Amino acid sequence: MTTTPVLILLALALIIPSLNGSNPNERLPTFWDEAPSSISGYPLASNRSVKQDLTRLIDPWLYIDRLGLYKILIITTTPLMPFCSSSNVSNILFGLPSQFGWQFDSNRLFSNGSRKISTDSWWGAANYYLSVIPFLAAVDAGVIQQDSFELVQRENFCSSSSECFREIPEAMTLWRTFFTNLRQANYCQTHRASIRYALPMIASKIPLLPSVTEQRFGVGWAHLVDFIGMARENTNLSNVLKYQDAFFPYRLLRNDDHPPHCPDFSRTVNQGLELLLSIKPEWNQEMLRLWQRATCNYESRQDAQRVLQIAAISKTTALKYYSEAVLKSYLHEFSLVFIVLFGILIGIPISSLFLGYTKYDECPFEPLLPRSLQIFGVVGLICSTIASILIVISYKTVDDSGTHMYYLIYAFIVVTINAISGVILTLFIISVLRTKSVEYQSNNLSDTNSYCHPWLYNYCYTFATVGMTLLGGFLVWLMRILVVKTFNFCCMLMSALKTEKNK
């Protein structure tokens, strides 16, 4: 049965395991101990002059050589990352060699029992941009400072820093920035960039995969990286092994594989494959847009990760976490607007209270007008004070659990109450101005008993006009958002229903 993109988005957790529970064995990639741990561990290049006799030759199309690039990266960067422990397996880069080892073990590198990586392998080509590119960027950033080396070039794959900058400049720049700022590094962005920019360059190798099912799985895997990266999942060895062992197939897929009915795969592998293969290519952009909204700041990402962790168990709970993630993202996005609005909502009660008290006796024909300003001023100041305290507390209690967001939500509710009271006051002022102002008209120009003091009258008139204008603009904006969101959702739903009907 075809699932709509929104439900698929929530169900992505079927291929992302829960990060809770005991850690599995920290199993290192195959032949990890044999891989060089420094550039000096590679063989010397032959046919060199005396000045070049210490140049090391690295062949990234040999499994051990490419694995060594990862090993050097991890050994070098672990001491420089404050969020890593003293153990190399805690390094967030360890997800790369772990995936590389899985590709080798499942023969996705077309090694066929050897330790070579075929240039015909789409997986090997994609991994090239996740191994050689980071390594060269780390050398450029000065993180790796060892013996000189030379990379063996195959086909049109870049083999030097200058070549790679010409071929894939965006990814090289992001990786170099990553290694230059390891203490505040954004690994997820660089990882996604390598895959995103590499896909068009290796598209010709997709047909070389042994089956259409494997082709679809490969493309789905590449897009899955975006969702994992945007949620900022920890990609150390322990966490990667959890979903790799439970949800990734240990062999190449065949055309006669029909998940979830592959008898030699576990239930979770079948579920993961069924989900990936059910996602239509035309849904990817819309799903990424929905996911981006839920992962645009730290607090949202905490809930987004919970979505990935709990969706396999409870779709209702996952939907709850997704809704909270979206709410927190909007609160974060409109924080500046919120502060400006908050300042306005403080100024209005103060001015209302001031005019209501100072001009109370100067509105003889309608004393309720200044009295209403007094009441609104007191209510507004109380609400603004409470909201200020909540906001201060929220930013004093920032922690991993995102508890401070609840204080911001409370502050938002209090300010909303203030705004509602302002709307009520606006409606009251409009009714008074529309009725009383036309009932009393003095034909005697020397009459000092005017309807109200000009300042009070003008303030109320301006308050009512501006208040209703802002309220109307907000309602128009809200309706536009609702119409657009509803239209997009209906389009996706119709597409899903049409596909199901065609089946």
C-alpha positions in Angstrom: 0.0 0.0 0.0 1.4 3.4 -1.0 2.0 5.8 1.8 1.7 9.6 1.5 4.9 11.6 1.8 4.0 13.0 5.2 3.5 9.5 6.7 6.7 8.4 4.9 8.5 11.3 6.5 7.4 10.2 9.9 8.1 6.6 9.2 11.7 7.3 8.2 12.6 6.1 11.7 12.2 2.5 10.4 15.7 2.9 9.0 17.1 5.0 11.9 17.2 3.0 15.1 16.6 4.3 18.5 19.8 5.8 20.1 18.7 4.7 23.5 19.8 1.5 25.2 23.1 -0.3 25.6 25.9 0.2 23.1 26.7 -2.6 20.7 30.2 -3.9 20.3 32.3 -1.2 18.7 33.2 -3.4 15.7 35.8 -1.8 13.5 35.6 -2.0 9.7 37.0 -5.0 8.0 40.9 -4.9 7.8 41.0 -1.8 10.0 44.1 -2.9 11.7 45.9 -3.4 8.4 45.2 0.1 7.2 48.0 2.6 7.4 47.7 5.0 10.4 49.9 7.6 8.9 51.1 8.7 5.4 54.5 7.1 6.1 52.7 3.8 6.3 52.0 3.9 2.5 54.7 2.6 0.1 57.2 4.9 -1.5 56.5 6.0 -5.0 58.8 4.4 -7.6 60.7 6.2 -10.4 61.4 9.3 -8.4 64.4 11.6 -8.3 66.4 12.0 -5.1 64.4 15.0 -4.0 61.2 13.1 -4.4 62.3 9.8 -2.9 60.1 10.2 0.2 56.9 10.7 -1.7 54.3 8.2 -0.7 52.0 6.6 -3.2 48.3 6.2 -2.2 45.9 4.3 -4.4 42.3 5.2 -3.3 41.0 2.4 -5.5 42.5 -0.2 -3.1 40.3 -0.9 -0.2 43.2 -0.8 2.4 44.6 2.4 1.0 41.3 4.2 1.1 40.5 2.9 4.6 43.8 4.3 5.7 42.7 7.8 4.6 39.8 7.5 7.1 42.1 6.1 9.8 44.5 9.0 9.5 41.6 11.5 9.5 40.1 10.0 12.7 43.4 9.7 14.6 44.3 13.3 13.7 41.0 15.0 14.4 39.9 13.2 17.6 42.1 15.3 19.9 40.9 18.5 18.2 37.2 17.8 18.7 35.9 18.9 22.1 32.7 16.9 21.7 34.8 13.6 21.3 36.1 11.6 24.1 39.6 10.3 24.2 38.5 7.2 22.2 38.7 7.4 18.4 35.4 5.5 18.1 33.6 8.5 19.5 34.7 10.6 16.5 31.7 11.7 14.4 33.8 10.9 11.3 33.7 7.2 12.1 30.4 6.8 10.4 32.2 7.2 7.0 34.6 4.2 7.3 31.9 2.2 9.0 29.7 2.7 5.9 32.7 2.0 3.7 33.3 -1.3 5.5 29.7 -2.3 5.0 29.9 -1.5 1.3 33.0 -3.7 1.1 31.5 -6.6 3.1 28.3 -6.5 0.9 30.4 -6.5 -2.3 29.0 -3.1 -3.3 32.5 -2.0 -4.2 32.5 -4.9 -6.8 35.6 -6.3 -5.1 34.6 -9.9 -5.7 36.9 -11.4 -3.1 39.8 -9.1 -3.7 40.8 -5.8 -2.0 40.3 -3.7 -5.0 37.6 -1.2 -5.7 36.1 -1.3 -9.2 35.8 2.0 -11.0 32.5 0.7 -12.3 31.0 0.6 -8.7 28.6 3.4 -8.1 29.0 2.9 -4.4 32.8 3.1 -4.7 32.5 6.2 -6.8 30.2 7.9 -4.3 32.4 7.0 -1.4 35.4 8.5 -3.3 33.9 11.9 -2.6 33.4 11.0 1.0 37.0 9.9 1.5 39.5 11.6 -0.8 37.8 15.0 -0.7 37.8 15.2 3.1 41.4 14.0 3.2 42.7 16.5 0.8 40.7 19.3 2.5 42.2 18.3 5.9 45.7 18.5 4.3 44.9 21.9 2.9 43.6 23.1 6.3 46.9 22.0 8.0 45.2 19.3 10.1 47.3 16.6 8.5 51.0 17.5 8.4 53.0 14.5 7.4 55.1 13.2 4.5 54.4 14.2 1.0 52.1 11.9 -1.0 50.6 11.4 -4.4 47.2 9.9 -5.2 46.8 7.4 -8.1 44.3 8.8 -10.6 41.6 6.7 -12.2 39.2 7.8 -14.9 38.2 11.5 -14.4 38.3 11.4 -10.5 40.3 14.3 -9.1 43.5 13.3 -7.4 44.9 16.6 -6.0 43.6 19.5 -4.1 43.7 21.9 -7.1 41.9 19.4 -9.3 39.2 18.8 -6.7 38.7 22.5 -6.2 38.0 22.8 -9.9 35.8 19.8 -10.0 33.8 20.1 -6.8 34.6 23.5 -5.3 31.6 23.8 -3.0 32.3 20.5 -1.2 36.0 21.2 -0.9 35.4 24.6 0.6 32.9 23.2 3.1 35.3 20.4 4.1 38.2 22.8 4.5 36.1 25.1 6.6 35.1 22.1 8.7 38.7 21.1 9.4 39.7 24.7 10.0 37.0 25.1 12.7 36.9 21.7 14.3 35.8 23.1 17.7 32.6 24.5 16.1 32.3 22.2 13.1 29.2 21.5 11.0 29.9 18.0 9.9 26.4 17.3 8.6 26.6 20.1 6.1 29.9 18.9 4.6 28.7 15.3 4.4 25.6 16.2 2.6 27.5 18.5 0.3 29.9 15.7 -0.8 26.9 13.5 -1.7 24.9 16.2 -3.3 27.6 17.5 -5.7 28.9 14.0 -6.4 25.6 12.4 -7.6 25.5 14.2 -11.0 29.1 13.2 -11.7 28.6 9.5 -11.0 25.1 9.2 -12.5 26.6 7.3 -15.4 27.5 4.4 -13.1 23.9 3.9 -11.8 23.0 1.6 -14.7 26.1 -0.6 -13.9 24.5 -1.7 -10.6 23.3 -5.3 -11.0 19.6 -4.7 -10.6 16.9 -2.0 -10.8 16.2 -2.7 -7.1 19.8 -2.0 -6.2 19.7 1.2 -8.3 16.7 2.5 -6.4 18.2 1.5 -3.1 21.4 3.4 -3.9 19.6 6.6 -4.8 17.4 6.2 -1.8 20.4 5.8 0.4 21.9 9.0 -1.0 18.7 11.0 -0.2 18.5 9.4 3.2 21.8 11.1 4.1 20.0 14.4 3.9 17.4 13.5 6.5 20.0 12.0 8.9 22.3 15.1 8.4 19.5 17.6 8.9 18.5 16.0 12.2 22.2 16.1 13.2 22.3 12.5 14.4 25.5 11.5 16.1 27.5 9.5 13.6 30.1 7.9 15.9 30.9 4.3 15.4 28.5 2.9 18.0 25.5 4.8 16.7 26.2 4.0 13.0 26.6 0.3 13.7 23.2 0.2 15.4 21.2 1.1 12.2 23.8 -0.4 9.9 23.5 -3.9 11.4 19.7 -3.7 11.8 18.5 -2.0 8.7 21.1 -2.2 5.9 21.2 -5.3 3.5 24.4 -7.4 3.7 24.3 -8.2 0.0 23.5 -6.6 -3.3 19.8 -6.5 -4.1 18.4 -8.5 -7.0 15.4 -7.9 -9.2 13.6 -10.8 -7.6 13.9 -9.1 -4.2 10.5 -7.7 -3.1 10.7 -6.2 0.4 9.2 -6.9 2.9 9.2 -10.5 1.5 12.9 -11.2 1.4 13.4 -14.4 3.4 17.1 -14.0 4.0 16.7 -10.5 5.4 15.6 -9.7 8.9 12.3 -8.0 9.6 13.9 -4.6 10.2 16.0 -4.8 7.0 12.8 -5.7 5.1 10.9 -2.8 6.6 13.7 -0.4 5.9 14.0 -1.5 2.2 10.3 -1.4 1.8 10.2 2.2 3.0 13.1 3.5 0.9 11.8 1.8 -2.2 8.3 3.2 -1.7 9.5 6.8 -1.8 8.8 8.4 -5.2 11.6 10.6 -6.6 9.1 13.5 -7.1 8.4 13.5 -3.4 12.0 14.1 -2.3 12.0 17.9 -2.5 8.7 18.3 -0.7 9.7 15.9 2.0 13.0 17.7 2.5 11.2 21.0 2.8 8.9 19.6 5.5 11.9 18.1 7.3 13.9 21.3 7.0 11.2 23.1 8.9 11.4 20.6 11.7 15.2 20.7 11.9 16.1 24.4 11.5 17.4 25.0 15.1 18.7 23.1 18.1 15.5 22.7 19.9 13.6 21.5 16.8 16.3 19.0 16.0 15.9 17.4 19.4 12.3 16.6 18.7 13.1 15.7 15.1 15.6 13.1 16.4 12.8 11.8 18.7 10.6 11.5 15.6 13.2 9.3 14.0 13.6 7.2 17.1 9.9 6.6 18.0 8.1 6.5 14.7 8.6 2.8 14.3 6.9 2.2 17.6 4.2 4.9 17.6 3.2 7.1 14.7 1.0 9.1 17.0 3.9 10.0 19.3 6.1 10.7 16.3 3.5 13.1 15.0 3.4 14.8 18.4 7.2 15.3 18.3 7.1 16.5 14.7 4.4 19.1 15.6 6.5 20.3 18.6 9.6 20.5 16.3 7.7 22.7 13.8 6.3 24.9 16.6 9.8 25.5 18.0 11.1 26.2 14.6 8.5 29.0 14.1 9.2 30.4 17.5 12.9 30.5 16.7 12.4 32.0 13.2 10.2 34.8 14.5 12.2 35.5 17.6 13.2 39.0 16.3 9.7 39.8 15.3 8.6 38.5 18.7 11.0 40.9 20.5 9.8 43.9 18.4 6.2 43.0 19.0 7.0 42.5 22.7 8.5 46.0 22.9 5.4 47.5 21.2 3.1 45.7 23.6 5.1 47.1 26.5 5.0 50.7 25.2 1.3 50.6 24.4 0.1 49.7 28.0 2.5 52.4 29.5 1.1 55.1 27.2 -2.5 53.9 27.8 -2.0 54.0 31.5 -0.4 57.4 31.4 -3.2 59.0 29.3 -5.9 57.2 31.1 -4.8 58.7 34.5 -3.7 62.1 33.4 -6.7 62.9 31.2 -9.4 61.1 33.1 -11.2 64.3 34.0 -11.0 65.6 30.5 -13.5 63.3 28.9 -16.7 64.3 30.6 -19.1 62.9 28.0 -17.6 59.4 28.0 -15.5 58.6 31.1 -15.4 54.9 30.2 -12.9 55.8 27.5 -10.0 56.8 29.8 -11.1 54.2 32.3 -10.7 51.5 29.7 -7.2 52.8 29.0 -6.4 52.5 32.7 -7.6 48.9 32.9 -5.8 47.9 29.7 -2.6 49.6 30.9 -2.6 47.7 34.2 -3.4 44.4 32.5 -0.8 45.0 29.8 2.0 45.9 32.3 1.2 42.8 34.4 1.3 40.6 31.3 4.5 42.2 29.9 6.2 41.8 33.3 5.4 38.1 33.5 6.5 37.6 29.9 9.8 39.4 30.6 10.5 37.2 33.6 9.7 34.0 31.6 11.9 35.1 28.7 14.8 35.9 31.0 14.4 32.5 32.7 14.2 30.7 29.3 17.6 32.0 28.3 19.1 31.3 31.7 18.1 27.7 31.5 19.3 26.6 28.0 20.2 22.9 28.2 20.2 19.8 26.1 16.6 19.0 26.9 15.3 22.3 25.4 13.4 23.1 28.6 13.8 26.8 28.1 11.5 26.6 25.1 8.6 25.9 27.4 9.2 29.2 29.1 9.2 30.9 25.7 5.9 29.3 24.9 4.5 30.5 28.2 5.8 34.0 27.4 4.2 33.8 24.0 0.9 32.9 25.6 1.1 35.8 28.0 1.9 38.2 25.3 -1.0 36.8 23.3 -3.4 37.4 26.2 -2.0 41.0 26.2 -2.7 41.3 22.5 -6.2 39.9 22.9 -7.0 42.4 25.6 -5.7 45.0 23.1 -8.0 43.8 20.4 -10.9 43.9 22.9 -10.0 47.5 23.8 -9.7 48.3 20.1 -13.2 47.1 19.5 -14.5 49.0 22.5 -12.8 52.2 21.4 -14.2 51.8 17.9 -17.7 51.4 19.2 -17.4 54.4 21.5 -15.9 56.6 18.7 -18.5 55.6 16.2 -21.4 56.2 18.5 -20.6 58.9 21.0 -18.6 61.1 18.7 -21.6 61.7 16.5 -24.1 62.1 19.3 -22.5 65.2 20.8 -21.7 68.1 18.6 -21.3 71.6 20.0 -22.3 74.4 17.6 -20.8 76.9 20.0 -17.1 77.3 19.1 -16.3 78.7 22.5 -17.7 75.6 24.3 -14.9 74.1 26.4 -16.9 71.0 27.2 -15.5 69.1 24.2 -16.2 65.4 23.8 -12.7 64.5 25.0 -9.2 65.9 25.4 -7.6 65.9 21.9 -4.7 63.8 23.0 -6.9 61.2 24.4 -9.2 61.2 21.5 -6.4 61.1 18.9 -4.7 58.3 20.8 -7.8 56.2 20.9 -8.5 56.8 17.2 -4.9 56.0 16.2 -4.8 52.9 18.5 -8.0 51.6 17.0 -6.9 52.3 13.4 -3.5 50.8 13.7 -4.7 47.9 15.8 -7.4 46.8 13.3 -5.0 47.3 10.4 -2.4 45.0 12.0 -5.0 42.5 13.0 -6.4 42.4 9.4 -2.9 42.1 7.9 -2.1 39.2 10.3 -5.4 37.4 9.4 -4.7 37.8 5.6 -1.1 36.5 6.1 -2.4 33.5 8.2 -5.1 32.7 5.6 -2.5 32.8 2.8 -0.2 30.4 4.7 -3.1 28.0 5.4 -4.3 28.0 1.8 -0.8 27.3 0.4 -0.1 24.5 3.0 -3.5 23.0 2.4 -3.1 23.1 -1.4 0.4 21.4 -1.3 -0.9 18.7 1.1 -3.9 18.0 -1.1 -1.7 17.8 -4.2 0.5 15.2 -2.5 -2.5 13.3 -1.2 -4.2 13.2 -4.6 -0.9 11.9 -6.2 -0.7 9.1 -3.6 -4.4 8.2 -4.0 -3.9 8.2 -7.8 -0.9 5.9 -7.6 -2.7 3.5 -5.2 -5.7 3.4 -7.6 -3.5 2.6 -10.6 -2.1 -0.4 -8.6 
